[in-house]
Amino acid sequence: GVFIEALSRGLRVPEDLAICGFGNADFSAHMVPSITTVHVDGPEIGRLAARLIVQRCKGEAVAQPVIDVGFRMIERQTTGG
């Protein structure tokens, strides 16, 4: 994606362009430079989404339409971390 395109244009990461991914994919830690990313609890998001879908299918009111599951920044080399 952006990382490959930046390199093809002669841009230096992170000196010329900082890159931050989302989801903390396994490869992000093994790239050179390693990619800064945002980690979220995917399984927890899935559980909560399924519960809300079941509630809606049953015609129940959804008490909390917005749920913050939080996140964690994992700073690596593509942002100078």
SVG drawing of the C-alpha trace seen along z (x, -y; Angstrom):
<svg xmlns="http://www.w3.org/2000/svg" viewBox="-39 -15 53 28">
<polyline fill="none" stroke="black" stroke-width="0.4" points="0.0,0.0 1.3,-3.4 4.6,-2.0 5.5,-0.5 4.2,-3.5 6.3,-5.8 9.4,-3.8 8.7,-3.7 8.6,-7.5 11.8,-7.8 10.3,-8.9 12.0,-8.0 9.9,-6.5 9.6,-8.1 11.9,-11.0 9.7,-12.2 6.4,-10.5 5.1,-9.0 2.9,-5.9 0.4,-4.5 -1.6,-1.3 -4.7,0.1 -5.3,3.5 -1.8,4.5 -1.4,7.1 1.5,9.5 3.5,8.3 3.6,4.7 6.2,5.7 8.4,7.5 8.6,4.8 11.7,2.7 11.1,0.1 8.5,1.6 5.0,0.1 3.3,-1.9 -0.2,-0.7 -3.4,-1.0 -4.4,2.2 -8.1,2.9 -9.7,6.0 -11.3,7.5 -12.8,10.5 -14.5,8.2 -15.8,5.9 -17.3,9.1 -18.9,10.3 -20.5,6.9 -21.7,6.5 -23.3,9.9 -25.1,9.1 -26.4,5.9 -27.6,7.7 -29.4,10.3 -31.1,7.6 -32.3,5.8 -33.5,9.1 -35.6,9.7 -37.0,6.2 -35.4,5.1 -34.2,1.6 -30.5,1.1 -29.6,-0.6 -26.1,-1.7 -25.8,-2.4 -22.2,-3.6 -19.7,-1.4 -16.1,-2.4 -13.8,0.7 -10.7,-1.4 -7.5,-1.0 -3.7,-1.0 -1.1,-2.8 1.9,-0.6 4.6,-3.0 7.2,-1.6 9.7,-3.0 7.4,-4.4 6.5,-7.3 9.9,-7.7 8.9,-5.6"/>
</svg>
